[in-house]
Amino acid sequence: MLPVRRSLEFALDQKTESEYESSPSPSPSPPPPPYDMSWQQQQQQQREPSQAPAPRQPPQPTREEQLLAIITTLHQQVNTMLLQQQRSRVEVARPQVFSGKIEEVSVFINAARIYIRMKMTEEVATTQVAWVLSYVQGGVAKAWKDNLMDELSKGESEVETVE
């Protein structure tokens, strides 16, 4: 008898028809899944369950988007520099040294606020406070300044700003 070829899997099998009738028929291959993953990928994933697929990377920005981001950043930096130059051209009086007299408190505070708004807006609050405290040099206020500076250097006190 001639060999019977039922499928590609059994193409090389030289069984006769009677042998096929006596042996159980092989189960056909499962159909491919209805989603994106191919049957081969599923089989590979079942063999290696510990390996998760790599996460998808976000799309890279186009060259035009990169250039636009660079131009926007440069524009902001130039505007900041121009604003700082304008502020530095304006003459602003520095506060007088504060001696601790109660009648000088409001004049000192107002002069310090004006100077900080005109010349020191880019500085962090701790720098602004240290600058103001450098003008406190006499009387009871000097003892208060020394205590505050000790607390700030130890991290025991937080800087509060007044607007």
C-alpha positions in Angstrom: 0.0 0.0 0.0 0.9 3.6 -0.5 1.8 5.7 2.5 -1.0 8.0 3.6 -0.1 11.6 4.5 -2.7 13.2 6.7 -0.9 16.4 7.6 2.5 18.1 7.3 3.5 16.8 10.7 3.2 13.2 9.5 4.6 13.7 6.0 7.6 11.6 6.8 5.6 8.9 8.6 5.4 5.7 6.5 2.4 4.2 8.2 -0.2 2.4 6.1 -3.9 3.0 6.2 -4.6 0.1 8.5 -2.0 1.3 10.9 -3.7 4.7 11.0 -7.0 3.1 11.6 -5.7 1.1 14.6 -3.8 4.0 16.1 -5.5 6.9 17.8 -5.6 10.0 15.6 -3.3 12.8 16.7 -4.8 16.0 18.0 -4.5 18.9 15.6 -2.5 22.0 16.5 -4.4 24.6 18.3 -5.5 27.6 16.3 -3.7 30.9 16.7 -5.1 33.2 19.4 -7.4 36.0 18.4 -5.1 38.7 19.8 -1.7 40.1 18.8 0.6 37.5 20.3 1.4 34.7 17.8 1.0 31.0 18.7 4.7 30.6 18.8 5.1 33.5 21.2 2.5 32.0 23.4 4.4 28.7 23.4 7.6 30.4 24.2 6.0 32.4 27.0 4.5 29.1 28.5 8.0 27.5 28.5 9.6 30.6 30.1 6.9 32.0 32.5 9.5 33.8 34.7 10.5 36.2 32.0 8.0 39.1 31.6 7.9 40.9 28.2 9.9 44.1 28.1 7.9 47.3 28.8 7.2 49.4 25.8 9.3 52.5 25.5 7.5 55.9 25.0 8.0 57.3 21.5 11.0 59.6 21.2 10.3 63.2 20.5 10.8 64.4 16.9 13.7 66.7 16.0 11.2 69.5 15.6 9.9 68.9 19.2 13.4 68.8 20.6 14.3 72.1 18.9 11.1 73.7 20.1 11.9 72.7 23.7 15.4 74.1 23.4 14.2 77.4 22.0 11.6 77.7 24.7 14.1 77.1 27.4 16.6 79.6 25.9 13.8 82.2 25.6 12.9 81.8 29.3 16.5 82.1 30.3 17.1 85.2 28.2 14.0 86.9 29.7 15.2 86.0 33.3 18.6 87.5 32.5 17.1 90.7 31.1 14.9 91.1 34.2 17.9 90.6 36.5 19.9 93.2 34.5 17.0 95.7 34.8 16.9 95.2 38.5 20.6 95.6 38.9 20.5 99.0 37.1 18.1 100.4 39.6 19.7 102.1 42.6 18.1 101.0 45.9 19.2 102.3 49.3 20.4 99.7 51.8 18.8 99.7 55.2 20.7 101.5 58.0 22.3 99.3 60.6 19.7 98.4 63.2 20.8 99.3 66.7 17.8 97.7 68.5 15.9 100.9 69.2 12.2 100.3 69.1 11.5 103.5 67.2 13.7 102.4 64.3 12.1 99.0 63.8 9.5 99.9 61.1 12.0 102.0 59.1 14.5 99.1 59.2 11.9 96.5 58.2 10.6 98.6 55.3 14.0 99.4 53.9 15.0 95.7 54.1 11.8 94.6 52.3 12.3 97.2 49.5 15.9 96.1 49.0 15.0 92.4 48.9 12.2 92.9 46.4 14.4 95.0 44.1 17.7 93.2 44.3 17.4 89.8 46.0 14.3 88.0 44.6 16.4 85.3 43.1 18.0 84.4 46.4 16.7 81.7 48.7 14.9 82.7 51.9 17.8 81.7 54.2 20.2 84.0 52.2 17.7 86.9 52.5 17.3 86.4 56.2 21.1 86.2 56.8 21.5 89.4 54.8 18.9 91.2 56.9 20.4 89.8 60.1 23.8 91.2 59.1 22.3 94.7 59.6 21.2 93.9 63.2 24.2 94.9 65.3 23.2 96.5 68.5 21.3 96.4 71.8 18.7 93.7 72.6 18.3 93.0 68.9 21.9 91.7 68.7 21.3 89.1 71.4 18.1 88.0 69.5 20.0 87.8 66.2 22.8 85.7 67.8 20.2 83.3 69.3 18.3 83.0 66.0 21.6 82.4 64.0 22.5 79.6 66.5 19.0 78.0 66.0 19.2 78.3 62.2 22.7 76.8 62.1 21.6 73.8 64.2 18.4 73.4 62.2 16.2 74.0 65.2 14.3 76.9 63.6 12.8 77.4 60.2 13.0 80.6 58.1 9.7 82.4 57.8 9.3 85.1 55.1 7.1 88.1 55.3 5.6 89.5 52.1 
